[in-house]
Amino acid sequence: MGDKTQTHPGAAGRALAADRPTSVRNVVLVGHSGSGKTTLVEALALTAGAVNRAGRVEDGGTVSDYDDIEHRQQRSVQLSLVPVEWDGIKVNLLDTPGYADFVGELRAGLRAADAALFVVSASDGVDGSTRMVWEECAAVGMPRAIVITHLESARADFEETTRICAEAFGGDDPDAVLPLYLPLRGPEGPDGHAPVTGLIGLLSRKLFDYAAGERKDSEPGEDQLPDIEEARNRLIEGIIAESEDETLMDRYLGGEQVDVKTLIEDLERAVARGSFFPVLAAAPAAEGARQGLGTVELLELITGGFPTPFEHPLPGVTTIDGEQRELKPCDTDGPLVAEVVKTSSDPYVGRISLVRVFSGTLRPDQTVHVSGHGLADRGHEDHDVDEKIGALSMPFGKQQRPVTHAVAGDLVSVAKLGRAETGDTLSAKDDPLLMEPWQMPDPLLPLAIQAHSKADEDKLSQGLSRLVAEDPTMRLEQNQDTHQVVLWCLGEAHADVALERLRSRYGVQVDVVPHRVSLRETFAARAGGRGRHVKQSGGHGQYAICEIEVEPLPGGSGIEFVDKVVGGAVPRQFIPSVEKGVRAQAAKGVAAGYPLIDVRITLLDGKAHSVDSSDAAFQTAGALALREAAAGARIHLLEPVAEVTVLVGDDYVGPVMSDLSSRRGRLLGTEQVGTGRTLIRAEVPEFEIGRYAVDLRSLSHGTARFDRAYARHEPMPPQIAERIREQAGDGG
């Protein structure tokens, strides 16, 4: 790293297919929205020769041309793959959205990658959500490096940003986060700002000047050497501290000069095993330039310091029946195990699945087994089907360029897998396997929708099923209580993209309607009712009379029906009819139209007619009796209460607890989780947390996350209940 001087001959115009796992690097780019990830990917593609000097691929587009929605929203909303080649190594760059609503795409990128580049803007620093992703990567030991962008900004301060990164990412060992290069600044402009024109390699003691649009190496002047010695010595000590040679530190402190080649080898090993996190700088190429600042150094780090797929632990694999299966990592001749990490629809090609191959080799036209399990709660039914692989290809902008195969460790696009959904496993037809799913964030923002017209209604079901097949972070609910179709999303931007995709991709126009909460009713005290259904107007009549008593039961008891009729006042064959009638009325509600729960209904007495009594008559009488009992009783409206847990930084504990209290929440307790985090537990009415996913993000500046689970229904305050009843009476 830092000693190579050749430039890459270029890979523009041809698809890349690796022949062995050791020639693949899978790298995900992580960072907040606006940090410059997509721009950096384009700069790396230019330097690697995947695009021409104008930044265009052969079809005239750019490597980041993927979705019209991204152009309209001016931000990334989905995972994108850009493959490039450097020194015979295929580098799969996975560009992820930085906005929190699309964290599902980020998680998919982390699953597909073997290492992560954290992109940090020199003008904005490190935000809370980026710290959280760093901790996720640390928990699984994923190798990481940091790239500082936006050095052209007048507010950019490389040294200060590096210090912030060491503080945010270094944990107990800030010397594990150190720069490999320092910025080389040109003359000050009229505004007093000295632009960064190159880099100083701390290990090689060389200058890498990009001022002419392509890297030129030179030796530093004597006056520049003192400026880099302190940083160089600290870097060397940081590398040696991670060396497998335990004698090296003593020799170095004893005055021995350590060979640069040895340092680079130790650095690469430390980066690959995730114990050292180098900091680099990068900037997009100027117009007409062949290379962006720092892009050569970054490609050298990726190919030399980042791990091969062999070093990536294989996720858990089982048979379809759940029996554990042990596989060699990245065995190209082993059983086929691949995973769909992203699903998208192309108006011309149809469904395209981005697949990471973990074992075996994937080829066109082979028949594979497609397994999808464990996402039934998101609207994804379990499925096991055999499908024939269509064409394999690599994306270049909006084009898909054919490839002949994809070996273990590589990523590839697969066309026309009709049943495959994001998260599904592809395996051999005669040896079906299933990969352990990756962690998906729970969608907690409800979006109630209805078809705009009859024509849209006919297409709505298919459009929604395709939408959730692409995005497992979206949950589709057909609420049986409120009769609403609800899309559960991660946030407002996620919801906006879902609606736009329904409209533009599937031709379905929908209207957003207020989301209704599933309320219940119950009796506040004991009450009695008499149901009289008597009609005798010639011909066969109807005759049924029953008397009931209703009393409240503890929460969770449901509806209990008790028969206490004596002397045959209600014939035995009609007692089930009374029960059927009261249960049917209970399901419809007795006050505001919500289901009645947690009561005991006792049948005490009644009358029958030898000719005119019937099953239907006693059903009607039972329903009338329950309605009469409710008319003279106080009825509670019950609202669902959720148990909410909020994981938040200590700085925001006070505001979050205050906010929960303002939502009629009952605080249950707090506990420390790790360093600087607190878990808050509370019970909050669901009426009050419909938009909590949005509000909490704003309150905590994106650093908090929460979970919710149904706890029970309980009476709502009288003033709120009265308002609900008035709305029900008005047809609202």
VONU-658694 format. One record per residue (C-alpha): x, y, z. Coordinates in pm, whole numbers, padded with zeros to 5 digits, always signed. Each point is the difference from the previous one (the first is absolute). Last residue first. Layout:
<rs>
XYZ...
</rs>
This chain:
<rs>
-06618+00870+01114-00366-00109-00047-00123+00285+00216-00090-00243+00280+00343-00160-00027+00163+00343+00025-00212+00079+00305+00097-00331+00157+00370+00072-00060-00035+00343+00162-00171-00156+00299+00281-00252+00037+00257+00281+00000-00185+00184+00276-00057-00319+00197+00369-00103+00008+00057-00335-00176-00080-00329+00163+00262-00275-00050+00102-00234-00282+00313-00208+00048+00378-00016-00050+00060+00022-00375+00371+00028-00078+00210+00300-00094+00365+00048-00083+00204+00319+00000+00306+00160-00150+00198+00303+00104+00289+00190-00163-00186+00168-00286+00018+00350+00144-00165-00125+00322-00323+00203-00020-00018-00010-00379+00045-00376-00015-00247-00040+00285-00264+00203-00187+00023-00201-00322-00025-00349+00153-00248+00143+00254-00251+00081-00273-00276-00237+00112+00128+00013+00358-00280+00174+00192-00300-00206-00111+00208-00309+00079-00030+00083+00370+00346-00002+00164+00160-00239+00245+00363+00083+00075+00349-00144+00001+00306+00221-00053+00332-00159-00097+00294+00232+00059+00317+00039-00202+00332+00173+00081+00202-00315+00051-00169-00337-00018-00371-00011+00073-00096+00182+00319-00348-00068+00130-00324+00193+00022-00341-00060+00154-00372-00049-00048-00095+00346-00123-00374+00033-00055-00080+00180-00326-00283+00245-00047+00184+00140-00304+00139+00290+00206+00168-00259+00222+00176-00147-00304+00127+00346-00094+00140+00062+00347+00178-00335-00009+00149+00079-00343+00108+00352+00103+00174-00131+00316+00172-00298-00163+00143+00205-00288+00359+00049+00115+00013-00361+00127-00031-00130-00355-00323-00183-00072-00143-00352-00011-00378+00033+00032-00220-00288+00112-00376+00033-00046-00264-00229+00145-00310+00083-00199-00347+00082+00127-00305-00069-00212-00302+00218+00074-00314-00108+00184-00324+00197-00018-00187-00055+00324-00376-00043-00005-00221+00131+00281-00325-00193-00004-00361+00056-00098+00045-00021-00375+00257-00279+00040-00254-00237+00154-00246+00086-00277+00259-00077-00270+00083-00334+00164-00367-00095+00015-00054+00097-00363+00288-00226-00112-00141-00293+00197-00347+00060-00141+00133-00003-00356+00180-00328+00055-00315-00133+00170-00208+00082-00309+00253-00149-00241+00007-00334+00186-00377-00015+00006-00307+00068+00213-00329+00031-00189-00152-00343+00061+00043-00101+00368+00067+00357+00104+00293+00091+00222+00065+00207+00310+00311+00118+00180+00212-00020+00312+00345+00046+00145+00251-00007-00289+00329+00121+00146+00239+00213-00201+00345+00025+00158+00203+00290-00132+00360+00062-00114-00062+00114-00358-00246+00195-00217+00118+00074-00353-00016+00367-00110-00311+00164-00148-00027+00297+00233-00238-00134+00267-00093-00369-00032+00267-00150-00222-00019-00203-00322+00189-00299+00146-00219+00019+00311-00311-00014-00220+00121-00323-00162+00091-00140+00341-00345+00090+00136-00176-00171-00293+00212-00316+00005-00055-00035+00371-00376+00036-00044+00009-00262-00277+00207-00234+00219-00290+00025+00256-00258-00081-00268+00026-00383+00002-00027-00006+00379-00342+00167+00002-00002+00340+00169-00232-00002+00301+00105-00364+00043-00045+00000+00375+00322+00183+00074+00219+00218-00219+00343+00065+00146+00206-00030-00323+00334+00181+00010+00180+00172-00291+00354+00133+00049+00136+00257-00246+00372+00086+00018+00183-00044+00328+00304+00209-00094-00077+00281+00241-00194-00103+00309-00376-00057-00038-00292+00242-00020-00357-00116+00064-00292-00052-00239-00336-00148+00103-00239-00146-00253-00372-00037-00059-00132-00175-00307-00314+00019-00211-00052-00173-00333-00297-00020-00236-00006+00025-00376-00311-00066-00207-00099-00250-00274-00301+00138-00181-00175+00311+00115+00150+00301+00172+00158-00156+00306+00337+00162+00074+00158-00032+00342+00369+00071+00067+00040+00104+00362+00349+00042+00143+00022+00092+00367+00311+00156+00148+00190+00010+00327+00304+00190+00117+00309-00055+00217+00263+00270-00018+00249+00167-00237-00108-00213-00294+00256-00044-00276+00090+00150-00337+00302-00044-00227+00218+00225-00218+00226-00102-00289+00176+00324-00097-00095+00166-00326+00256+00145-00241-00129+00308-00177-00021-00051-00378+00270+00006-00269-00145-00032-00349+00137-00250-00249+00093+00006-00370+00133-00330-00133+00200-00008-00325+00255-00253+00128+00325+00191-00049-00113+00364+00003-00292-00009+00244+00098-00280+00235+00359+00119-00015-00106+00353+00093-00206-00126+00293+00289-00210+00132+00247+00287-00047-00222+00233+00202-00038-00261+00277+00378-00041+00031+00035+00380+00011-00262+00015+00276+00163-00265+00217+00079-00369+00041-00320-00123-00163-00308-00204+00096-00238-00016-00294-00358-00027+00126-00307-00121-00188-00295+00085+00222-00293-00213+00109+00026+00151+00351-00020-00329+00188+00129-00238-00269+00305+00212-00074+00154-00112-00330+00362+00074+00083+00297+00030-00235+00341+00042+00160+00289+00191-00159+00355-00074+00109-00012-00309-00225+00010+00225-00310-00022-00157-00344-00262-00262+00087-00185+00273+00196-00050+00202-00320-00090-00299-00213-00276-00100+00242-00125+00359+00010-00025+00026-00378-00179-00335-00026-00259+00097+00260-00054+00350-00140-00060-00089-00365-00380-00054+00011-00039+00281+00252+00183+00238-00232-00262-00055-00271-00276+00054+00256+00157+00333+00098+00240+00154+00250+00071-00329+00177+00029+00032+00376+00293+00072+00228+00090+00002+00370+00367+00081+00062+00126-00118+00340+00349+00099+00122+00170-00277+00198+00186-00206-00260+00226-00237+00196+00365+00002-00103+00114-00323-00167+00271-00218+00152+00151-00241-00252-00170-00327-00078+00170-00335+00078+00058-00166-00334-00218-00286-00125+00099-00307-00197-00148-00218-00275+00230-00279-00122-00158-00149-00316-00103+00337-00147+00327+00161+00107-00029+00314+00208-00139+00353-00017-00097+00157+00332-00258+00278+00032+00071+00327+00184-00148+00225-00270-00260-00201-00191+00028-00279-00255-00330-00110-00154+00042+00111-00363+00377-00028-00029+00008+00187-00329+00355+00133-00015+00291-00063+00235+00246+00279+00086+00337-00109+00138+00214+00031+00312+00313-00205+00061+00128-00197+00301-00076-00342-00146+00030+00022-00377-00237+00176-00238-00029-00126-00358-00010+00092-00369-00053+00375+00028-00249+00218-00188+00002+00381+00032-00306+00158+00166-00033+00365-00104-00149+00280+00210+00342+00097+00135+00222-00303-00045-00166-00291+00177+00152-00348-00029-00192-00285-00159-00126-00353+00033-00281-00101-00237-00288-00212+00124+00021-00246+00286-00273-00262-00011-00223-00022+00303-00082-00265+00259-00232+00105+00280-00001+00013+00379-00211+00277+00151-00079+00156+00335-00248+00285-00048+00139+00352+00005-00249+00247+00155+00253+00132+00252-00108-00241+00275+00062-00289-00239+00366+00096-00023+00162-00317+00137+00045-00208-00312+00072+00049-00371+00163-00282-00192+00072+00000-00374+00138-00329-00137+00212+00039-00311-00027-00111-00362+00302+00093-00212-00051+00224-00304+00283+00240+00082+00268-00106+00246+00052+00039+00376+00311-00149+00157+00020-00162+00344-00016+00179+00335-00078+00353+00122-00137+00148-00324-00147+00347+00060-00302+00062-00222-00159+00315-00143-00338-00112-00132-00153+00163-00308-00374-00018-00067-00110+00103-00348+00247+00064-00283-00174+00294-00169-00175+00190+00281+00272-00108+00247-00110-00115+00342+00223-00024+00304+00099-00259+00258+00299+00032+00232+00211-00231+00216-00115-00325-00161+00220-00266+00157+00222-00273-00138+00086-00352+00112+00105-00252-00264+00168-00305+00150+00380+00008-00028+00220+00039-00308+00051+00375+00043+00056-00048+00374-00040+00345+00156+00006-00114+00362-00023-00377+00042-00350-00107+00095-00156-00137+00321-00375-00066-00018-00230+00032+00301-00332-00184-00033-00293+00242-00029-00229-00206-00224+00090+00209-00306+00363-00089+00069+00203+00247+00198+00262+00267-00065+00127+00256+00254+00180+00295-00156+00346-00078-00145+00277+00190+00174+00176+00233-00247+00373-00078-00030-00042-00202-00320-00191+00299-00147+00338+00179-00024+00090+00247+00271+00079+00370-00045+00361+00110+00011+00146-00049-00347-00298+00036-00235-00194+00249+00212+00310+00189+00117+00135+00033-00353-00341+00116-00121+00002+00270+00270+00350+00116-00088-00097+00029-00366-00315+00191+00094+00182+00252+00219-00078+00298-00223-00219-00097-00292+00161-00144-00310-00025+00052-00374-00070+00372+00004-00219+00166-00264-00217+00174+00258+00158-00033+00343+00008-00346+00154-00202-00055+00315+00176+00026+00338+00155-00254+00236+00175-00015+00336+00110-00306+00196-00033-00117+00361+00119-00348+00092-00199-00222+00236+00204-00262+00186-00138-00313+00171-00237-00121-00271+00180-00316-00113+00067+00139-00347+00116+00338+00132+00253-00161+00236+00132-00230-00277+00037+00291-00244+00181+00210+00260+00239-00283+00087+00085-00043-00371+00041+00376-00041+00229+00020+00304+00213-00289-00125+00035+00167-00340+00097+00326+00171+00292-00174+00177+00013+00078+00370+00295+00214+00109+00130-00127+00336+00024+00268+00270-00080-00203+00311-00360+00112-00025-00015-00178-00336+00162-00316+00134-00235-00008+00297-00300+00055-00227+00109-00273-00244+00046-00275+00258-00370-00097+00005+00000-00074-00373-00375-00038-00069-00009+00375-00044-00293+00202+00138+00218+00221+00224+00241+00026-00292-00267+00172-00207-00084+00257+00267+00371+00063+00068+00060+00057-00371-00297+00237-00019+00123+00202+00299+00346+00026-00154-00145+00113-00331-00223+00265+00158+00298+00145+00187+00227-00027-00305-00239+00165-00247+00066+00367+00066+00375-00055+00049+00026-00137-00356-00152+00298-00180+00300+00235+00021+00228-00266-00144-00216-00015-00308-00227-00297-00062+00087-00253-00273-00229-00032-00298-00288-00206-00133-00254+00123-00253-00364-00100+00023-00221+00120-00284-00209+00315-00037+00299+00238-00012-00041+00102+00367-00007-00363+00112+00340-00001+00177+00102-00304+00198+00294+00098+00221+00214-00279+00142+00112-00080+00356-00092-00366-00068-00163-00060+00336-00158+00343+00047-00104+00045-00361-00058+00373-00059-00312+00075-00203-00098+00230-00284-00161+00325-00110-00194+00098+00313-00114+00360-00045+00147+00283+00212-00283+00231+00110+00089+00367+00060-00295+00120-00207+00234+00127-00273+00150-00350-00029+00271-00151+00214+00267-00199-00181-00039-00379-00015-00059-00239+00286+00132-00352+00042-00239-00193+00225+00149-00260+00234+00005-00371-00074-00035-00328+00191-00218+00168+00262-00060-00166+00340-00287-00182+00171+00143-00285+00213+00186+00267+00200-00340+00103+00144-00002-00325+00202-00279-00010+00261-00262+00083-00260+00174+00091-00324-00313+00077-00203-00136+00326+00138+00319+00139+00156+00221-00115-00287-00254+00137-00247-00011+00338+00178+00381+00017-00008+00001-00081-00371-00257+00275-00057+00224+00245+00187+00302-00093-00211-00191+00012-00327-00159+00340+00064-00260+00093-00261-00183+00328+00059+00098+00144-00341-00126-00320-00158+00236-00167-00248+00075-00272+00255-00355-00122-00052+00097-00360+00079+00175-00190+00280+00020-00374-00062+00002-00235+00298+00096-00367-00005-00178-00305+00134+00042-00375+00043-00317-00171+00129+00044-00149+00347-00368-00092+00051-00057+00237+00293+00233+00257-00155-00220+00022-00307-00307+00068+00215+00199+00256+00202+00098+00179-00320-00368+00001-00104-00090+00173+00328+00276+00258-00045-00135+00079-00347-00348+00052+00150+00137+00248+00252+00169+00229-00250+00371+00030-00074+00145+00324-00142-00186+00249-00221+00267+00198-00189+00259-00274-00027-00273-00237-00118+00045-00356+00122-00024-00310-00222+00034-00323+00194+00140-00263-00235-00116-00346+00102+00137-00351-00045-00124-00346-00106-00319+00121-00164-00334-00162-00091-00145+00008+00351+00117+00358+00058-00165+00104-00325-00329-00165+00105+00019+00185+00331+00051+00328-00187-00303-00068-00221-00206-00061+00316+00134+00325+00142-00202+00182-00265-00199+00229+00230+00324+00098+00178+00136+00190-00300+00352-00100-00103-00099-00218-00292+00250-00276-00084+00263-00030-00275+00140-00353-00028+00333+00002-00182+00087-00344-00136+00376+00007-00060+00136-00255-00249+00371-00039+00053+00240-00019-00296+00184+00314+00103-00325+00193+00037-00336-00097-00148-00338+00166+00053-00347-00127+00094-00267+00258+00096-00288-00146+00202-00283+00220+00126-00208-00028+00320-00306+00222-00002-00132+00348+00079+00298+00212-00101-00069+00373+00000-00117+00274-00236-00367-00094+00049-00081+00019-00372+00326-00163-00110-00033-00269+00264-00357-00070-00111+00124-00049-00356+00203-00295+00125+00339-00128-00102+00247+00242-00155+00296-00028+00240+00242-00140-00258-00071+00300-00220-00198+00000-00322+00115+00033-00360-00045-00364-00097+00376-00051+00010+00041+00108+00360+00034+00365+00088+00223+00187+00246+00107+00252-00260+00347-00151+00010-00135-00342-00089-00150-00256+00235+00117-00332+00144+00362+00119-00030+00091-00067+00364+00048+00375+00060-00342+00076-00150-00171-00274+00200+00165+00129+00318-00128+00351-00070-00351-00132-00069+00003-00191+00329+00121+00314+00181-00286+00204-00143-00244-00266+00117+00144+00003+00353+00026+00380+00035-00101+00068+00362-00338+00132-00113-00206-00259+00183+00202-00151+00281+00267-00257-00067+00068-00358-00104+00162-00133-00316-00005-00379-00029+00302-00187-00135+00011-00346-00157+00352-00088-00117+00047-00279-00254+00318-00155-00151+00043-00243+00290-00347-00141-00071+00104-00147-00335-00100+00052-00363-00143+00351+00042-00246+00132-00257+00018+00364-00112-00206+00132-00288+00172+00194-00271-00023+00353-00136+00221+00175+00247+00255-00217+00176+00293+00236+00010+00379-00007-00037+00046+00069+00373+00262+00249+00098+00347-00100+00111+00174+00168+00294-00035-00245+00282+00172+00100+00323-00295+00141+00199-00136-00332+00098
</rs>
